[in-house]
Amino acid sequence: MTEAVKKARPEFRNINVFNDLPGYRLPVAGIVSILHRISGFMMFLLLPFIVWMLDKSLSSEFSFAKFKSAFNVGLGFAPGWFLKLVALALIWAYLHHLIAGVRHIRMDLNHDTVTKETGRASAIRVLVVSIALTVALGAKLFGLY
């Protein structure tokens, strides 16, 4: 082959964080992947809160009444609305991690049929379903229905 017909080789260079990254658009599948990691980390960090909720809700009727009042009145330094926000963050983390995990397993099982378009569509579905379920459960948590 002659030099004129050869394809130009890609040029690799260092990335300037301040100039290059703000203009980079992360695809929806990349956003879902990053949120999957964040939601798993949030569930890990909130594990003591989960254990506390499980303990207080199952120990006795008195501890369950204290548990319910903690979300209405507050507990120590934390007001009730803050505990509800933490619980809502935990609800989102669990739902998103579950739905995105099912998406990843489904893509692993059907790896020969995964295309860029199906990955984008499934990522959008994950975001829509997890946010819709979080809004519905958050409305119930905050007493809107």
C-alpha positions in Angstrom: 0.0 0.0 0.0 1.1 3.5 -0.7 1.4 6.1 2.0 -1.5 8.1 0.6 -4.0 5.2 0.8 -3.2 4.2 4.4 -5.5 5.3 7.1 -4.3 8.0 9.4 -3.4 6.5 12.8 -5.1 8.0 15.8 -3.2 10.6 17.7 -3.1 10.0 21.5 -2.4 13.0 23.7 -2.8 14.0 27.3 -6.2 15.3 28.3 -6.5 18.7 29.7 -9.1 18.3 32.4 -10.2 21.9 32.4 -10.5 22.3 28.6 -11.5 18.8 27.4 -13.8 17.3 30.0 -16.4 20.1 30.2 -17.2 19.7 26.5 -17.4 15.9 26.7 -20.9 14.4 26.6 -21.2 11.2 28.5 -23.7 8.8 26.9 -26.8 7.7 28.8 -25.4 4.2 29.3 -22.3 5.7 30.9 -24.4 7.8 33.2 -26.4 4.7 34.2 -23.2 2.8 34.8 -21.8 5.6 37.0 -25.1 5.8 38.9 -25.0 2.0 39.4 -21.7 2.4 41.2 -22.9 5.3 43.2 -26.0 3.6 44.3 -24.1 0.5 45.4 -21.7 2.7 47.4 -24.7 4.5 49.0 -26.3 1.3 50.1 -23.0 0.2 51.6 -22.6 3.5 53.5 -26.2 3.5 54.7 -26.0 -0.1 55.9 -25.9 1.0 59.6 -29.1 3.0 59.0 -30.7 -0.1 57.4 -29.8 -2.2 60.4 -31.1 0.4 62.8 -34.4 0.6 60.9 -34.7 -3.2 60.9 -33.9 -3.4 64.6 -36.3 -0.7 65.6 -39.2 -1.9 63.4 -39.0 -5.5 64.5 -37.9 -5.5 68.2 -41.2 -4.7 69.9 -44.4 -2.7 69.6 -42.8 0.1 71.7 -39.7 0.3 69.5 -41.9 0.3 66.4 -43.8 3.3 67.8 -40.5 5.1 68.5 -39.4 4.2 64.9 -42.5 5.8 63.5 -42.2 8.9 65.7 -38.5 9.3 64.6 -39.7 9.8 61.0 -42.4 12.2 62.1 -40.8 14.2 64.9 -37.1 13.5 64.5 -34.4 11.7 66.5 -31.8 13.6 68.5 -30.1 16.1 66.2 -31.8 14.9 63.0 -35.3 16.2 62.2 -37.9 13.9 60.8 -37.8 15.3 57.3 -34.0 14.6 57.2 -34.5 11.0 58.1 -37.2 10.7 55.4 -34.7 12.2 52.9 -32.1 9.6 53.9 -34.7 6.8 53.5 -35.7 8.3 50.1 -32.0 8.2 49.0 -31.8 4.6 50.2 -35.0 3.8 48.2 -33.5 5.3 45.1 -30.2 3.6 45.6 -31.9 0.2 46.0 -34.3 0.6 43.1 -31.7 2.0 40.7 -29.1 -0.6 41.7 -31.6 -3.4 41.2 -33.0 -2.3 37.9 -29.5 -1.4 36.5 -28.2 -4.8 37.7 -31.0 -6.6 35.9 -30.1 -4.6 32.8 -26.4 -5.6 33.1 -27.4 -9.3 33.6 -29.7 -9.1 30.6 -27.0 -7.6 28.4 -24.6 -10.3 29.6 -27.0 -13.0 28.6 -27.8 -11.5 25.2 -24.3 -10.2 24.5 -24.5 -11.1 20.8 -27.6 -8.9 20.2 -26.5 -5.8 22.1 -26.0 -2.8 20.0 -25.4 0.9 20.7 -29.1 1.7 20.2 -30.4 -1.1 22.5 -27.9 -0.1 25.2 -29.1 3.5 25.0 -32.8 2.4 25.0 -32.3 0.1 28.0 -30.3 2.8 29.9 -33.2 5.3 29.4 -35.7 2.7 30.6 -33.6 2.1 33.7 -33.5 5.9 34.5 -37.3 6.3 33.8 -38.4 3.3 35.8 -36.1 3.9 38.8 -37.0 7.6 39.0 -40.8 6.9 38.6 -40.8 4.3 41.3 -38.7 6.5 43.6 -41.2 9.4 43.1 -44.1 7.1 43.8 -42.5 5.6 47.0 -41.3 9.1 48.0 -44.8 10.4 47.8 -46.0 7.6 50.0 -43.1 8.2 52.4 -43.9 11.9 52.8 -47.6 11.2 53.2 -49.0 12.6 49.9 -51.3 9.6 49.6 
